[in-house]
Structures are given as C-alpha cells and as structure tokens.
Amino acid sequence: MSQAIDKDVREKTSDNDMDKRDGETNIAVGLFLFVLGIPVLLGTFWALDRPHAAFVNAVCGGVLLLLGAGVVFHGWRGFRKATKKK
C-alpha cells in the first residue's frame, strides 16, 4: 500500500503544533506585507507632482503597514500561546 494513502504512516501532530505553525506563518506573511508597504510609501515622494497619485500611494502604503503589523501581532500572540508551558 502506498504511503500517500496509508493512514497509519502519517505522523501525529497536536493542536499545539498546528497553532505554533500557524503563528509562524502569520508572522512571515505579516512581515512580507509590512516590508512591501515601505517601498509603496517611498514611492509617494516620487509622485508628489501628481497629488492624486501621491495620496493613493500614501493610503495604500499605510494600509499595507497597518495590515502587516496587525498580522505579525496576531501571529506572535498565537505563537506565544502555543509555546506557553502548561
């Protein structure tokens, strides 16, 4: 029987391991969004001669920074909760 369909071969993972992994993934995604927001905000300075473009860049960069920071915080909180000794 193939290992792909053999249910006895799967390694056992606990809910704590899954929460820890989810927290790590959220931290990585949040950092990506945060870092992506930095060049968007920097692009605002090159668009200052066109006020509408500068405003759009500033809003989008700020939203990316806030979303990134929020997802990092959420992931960090979940990771700490999963790794806390009981």
Secondary structure, 3 states (H helix, E strand, C coil): CCCCCCCCCCCCCCHHHHHHHHHHHHHHHHHHHHHHHHHHHHHHHHCCCCHHHHHHHHHHHHHHHHHHHHHHHHHHHHHHHHHCCC
